[in-house]
Each structure stands twice: as structure tokens, then as C-alpha cells.
């Protein structure tokens, strides 16, 4: 079963369980899926492929993380907490992110492949590593490791 269909079906389960936060989050994801279909000039009744759906879920997670940060800066912890609850639900649909220990060998291999010796090539290295890891690693972790390796 595709991710798109799975999330649609879980809306019914959330309704039966009277889980308002989960229901709101899942409905928001389905809306994001529909918006993505329309943006790609497809009909709203179609389904996204798993990789497309996963990208939409990643963007939703990123939006929640950004909102949490903004709410905390603005002194609104109650709003940040509701965003955290939604983020926790969204993260259940995302693949497990790689740890720093798993990312390090990729960074070191790319440094050797590209022949980068100082921080001037950091952007090129970051792009190459992120391309290889494609959504399996957090960009902040990759950046920190690159800075560490090039230091």
C-alpha cells in the first residue's frame, strides 16, 4: 500500500479513536498531497508515488520545525508544543535519519574524491554529500561534520 493511501486510511482510525491532533495532522498531509498533485498539473483524485509523498511529508516536517523555532523565539510555548505534537506524528512517516557516525565516512570519502582541502570548497562538498544521502541525513548534522573534517 502506498504512503498516500496509508495516510488516507489512517484518518478513519484517528476519527474512531477521537485523536484530534492526529486527525488534524493527517488531514493536513492529505491536503498537502492534493496541493502537490494540482501543482504538478494532475487531478486531485490521483495518488502520489511514494517518493513524491515522502518529499511532501519531509516538507511538512520542516515547516513544523521552523514553526517551533519561531514560536519559541516569540515566547509562545503553548503553540510550539502543539507543533511538536504534530511533528511527532509526521516523523512516524519519515525514514530513520542517519547518525553522525554513519555520515562521517561519506563526508570523508567525498573530501578525498573531490580533493577539497579547506573551507572554500564547503558548498561543493555539502551539495555532493547531500546528493548522495538524499533525505536520509539531517543537513545540520552534515554541515557540522563537514566543518569538523575541514577544520
C-alpha positions in Angstrom: 0.0 0.0 0.0 1.3 3.4 -0.9 2.1 6.1 1.7 -0.6 8.3 0.3 -3.3 5.6 0.7 -1.9 4.6 4.1 -2.3 8.1 5.4 -5.8 8.5 3.9 -6.8 5.2 5.6 -5.3 6.3 9.0 -7.7 9.3 9.0 -10.6 6.9 9.7 -8.6 5.3 12.6 -7.9 8.7 14.1 -11.6 9.6 13.8 -12.6 6.3 15.6 -10.0 6.9 18.3 -11.1 10.5 18.7 -7.5 11.6 18.4 -7.9 15.2 17.4 -4.2 16.1 17.0 -3.5 13.0 14.8 -6.7 13.7 12.7 -5.7 17.3 12.1 -2.2 16.4 11.2 -3.2 13.6 8.8 -5.9 15.8 7.1 -3.2 18.4 6.7 -0.9 15.9 5.0 -3.7 14.8 2.6 -4.3 18.4 1.8 -0.6 18.8 1.1 -0.7 15.7 -1.2 -3.6 17.2 -3.1 -1.9 20.6 -3.5 1.2 18.8 -4.8 -0.9 16.9 -7.3 -2.5 20.1 -8.5 0.9 21.9 -8.7 2.1 19.0 -10.9 -1.0 19.5 -13.1 -2.5 16.2 -12.2 -6.0 15.6 -10.9 -6.6 15.7 -7.1 -8.1 12.1 -7.3 -4.7 10.6 -8.4 -2.2 9.3 -5.9 1.4 10.5 -5.4 4.1 7.9 -5.8 5.9 7.0 -2.5 8.9 9.2 -3.2 6.7 12.2 -4.1 4.6 11.6 -1.0 7.7 11.3 1.2 9.0 14.6 -0.1 5.7 16.3 0.8 5.9 14.7 4.3 9.5 16.0 4.7 8.4 19.5 3.8 5.6 19.3 6.3 8.1 18.2 9.0 10.4 21.1 8.1 7.6 23.5 8.3 6.7 22.3 11.8 10.4 22.5 12.9 10.6 26.1 11.6 7.3 27.0 13.4 8.5 25.5 16.7 11.6 27.7 16.4 9.6 30.8 15.6 7.1 30.2 18.4 9.9 29.7 21.0 11.6 32.9 19.9 8.3 34.7 20.1 7.6 33.4 23.6 4.7 31.2 22.7 5.5 27.8 24.2 1.9 26.6 24.0 1.9 27.0 20.2 5.3 25.4 20.0 4.0 22.4 22.0 1.1 21.8 19.6 3.5 22.0 16.6 5.8 19.4 18.4 2.8 17.1 18.8 2.1 17.3 15.1 5.8 16.9 14.2 6.0 13.7 16.3 3.1 12.3 14.2 4.7 13.4 10.9 8.1 11.9 11.9 6.5 8.4 12.1 6.2 8.5 8.3 9.7 9.6 7.6 12.6 7.1 7.3 15.1 6.9 10.2 17.8 9.6 9.8 21.4 8.6 9.7 23.6 9.2 12.8 26.7 11.4 12.7 28.8 8.2 12.9 27.1 6.9 9.7 27.5 10.2 7.9 31.2 10.7 8.7 32.6 8.0 6.3 30.6 9.5 3.4 31.9 13.0 4.2 35.5 11.8 4.4 35.1 9.8 1.1 33.7 12.8 -0.7 36.5 15.0 0.6 39.0 12.6 -0.9 37.1 12.2 -4.2 36.7 15.9 -4.7 40.1 16.8 -3.4 38.8 19.5 -1.1 41.4 20.7 1.5 39.9 23.9 3.0 36.5 25.6 3.7 36.4 27.3 0.3 35.0 24.1 -1.2 32.5 23.6 1.6 29.5 24.4 -0.6 30.5 22.0 -3.3 31.2 19.3 -0.7 27.9 19.9 1.0 26.0 19.6 -2.2 27.8 16.3 -3.1 27.2 14.7 0.3 23.5 15.8 0.4 23.0 14.4 -3.1 24.4 11.1 -2.1 22.5 10.8 1.2 19.3 12.2 -0.4 17.0 12.8 2.5 18.5 10.2 4.8 20.6 12.7 6.8 19.9 16.0 8.5 21.5 18.9 6.7 22.6 20.4 10.1 24.5 17.3 11.0 26.1 17.1 7.6 27.2 20.7 7.8 28.7 20.3 11.3 30.6 17.2 10.2 32.0 18.9 7.1 33.2 21.8 9.2 34.8 19.4 11.6 36.5 17.4 8.9 37.8 20.5 7.1 39.0 22.3 10.2 
